[in-house]
Amino acid sequence: MLANLQPGHQDIWVNYHNDDRAPLLFLSGELDHLMPPKVQQSNARHYKSDTVTEVKVYPGRPHLMPASPGWEEVADHALSWALEHAIRQPDRTAGPAGAPPHEKL
């Protein structure tokens, strides 16, 4: 059965307008037939928030990029991108009265 019989938001619901979410990078291989670049681009377009959402397509790469020759290039780009887009967010845990909130990545 594919029908959803429970009304309301489910565990898999995504708030595409959430400005408080983390930056999102979709990685896609040009030769990926399971999640082709067009699907990844469509997924990215769903996100309507002001938070960064990007798609990076790797020419000549298959679906399973981490297990393919040259995976290091993909991993290096993903790490660099994540570090570039990391933002400090205040720690929401309560501290002493009047103390500034802690910051964490």
C-alpha positions in Angstrom: 0.0 0.0 0.0 1.4 3.4 -1.0 -1.4 5.6 0.5 -0.7 7.7 3.5 -3.6 7.1 5.9 -2.4 9.4 8.7 -3.2 13.0 8.4 -0.6 15.7 9.0 3.1 15.9 8.8 5.0 12.6 9.0 8.6 11.8 10.1 9.8 12.2 6.4 8.2 15.6 6.0 10.6 18.3 4.9 10.2 22.0 5.6 11.6 23.5 2.3 11.2 27.1 3.7 13.3 26.5 6.9 15.8 29.3 7.0 17.4 27.8 10.1 18.6 24.6 8.4 22.2 23.9 7.6 23.6 24.6 4.1 22.9 21.8 1.7 25.2 20.5 -1.1 23.9 17.9 -3.6 26.7 15.9 -5.3 25.9 14.2 -8.6 27.8 12.2 -11.1 27.1 13.0 -14.8 26.7 9.2 -15.6 24.5 8.5 -12.5 21.4 6.7 -13.7 19.9 6.1 -10.2 19.9 9.8 -9.2 20.8 11.7 -12.4 21.9 15.4 -12.2 18.4 16.5 -13.4 16.9 14.8 -10.4 19.4 16.4 -8.0 18.7 19.8 -9.6 15.0 19.3 -9.2 15.5 18.3 -5.5 17.6 21.5 -4.9 14.9 23.7 -6.5 12.4 22.5 -3.9 14.3 24.3 -1.2 12.9 27.9 -1.0 14.7 29.1 2.1 17.4 31.8 2.1 20.0 29.1 3.2 22.6 28.0 0.7 21.5 25.1 -1.5 23.9 24.1 -4.3 24.3 21.2 -6.8 27.8 20.1 -8.0 27.9 17.7 -11.0 31.0 15.7 -11.7 31.6 15.0 -15.4 32.1 11.4 -16.3 31.3 10.1 -12.8 28.9 7.3 -11.9 26.4 7.0 -9.0 28.8 5.4 -6.6 31.4 8.2 -6.6 33.0 7.4 -3.2 34.0 3.9 -4.5 35.3 5.2 -7.9 38.8 6.2 -8.9 39.3 9.9 -8.1 36.9 9.8 -5.2 39.4 12.0 -3.3 38.5 15.0 -5.6 34.9 14.7 -4.6 35.7 14.3 -0.9 38.0 17.3 -0.9 35.4 19.4 -2.6 32.7 18.4 -0.2 34.9 19.1 2.8 36.1 22.5 1.5 32.5 23.4 0.7 31.3 22.4 4.2 34.0 24.4 5.9 33.4 27.4 3.7 29.6 27.3 4.5 29.9 26.4 8.2 28.3 29.0 10.4 28.6 29.6 14.1 25.3 29.1 16.0 24.6 30.1 19.6 24.4 27.2 22.1 20.8 27.2 23.3 21.8 25.7 26.7 21.1 28.0 29.6 24.1 29.6 31.3 24.4 31.9 34.2 22.0 34.9 34.2 23.3 37.7 31.9 26.1 35.5 30.5 26.3 35.5 26.6 25.4 32.2 25.0 28.2 29.8 24.0 29.0 29.4 20.4 29.5 26.1 18.6 29.8 24.9 15.0 
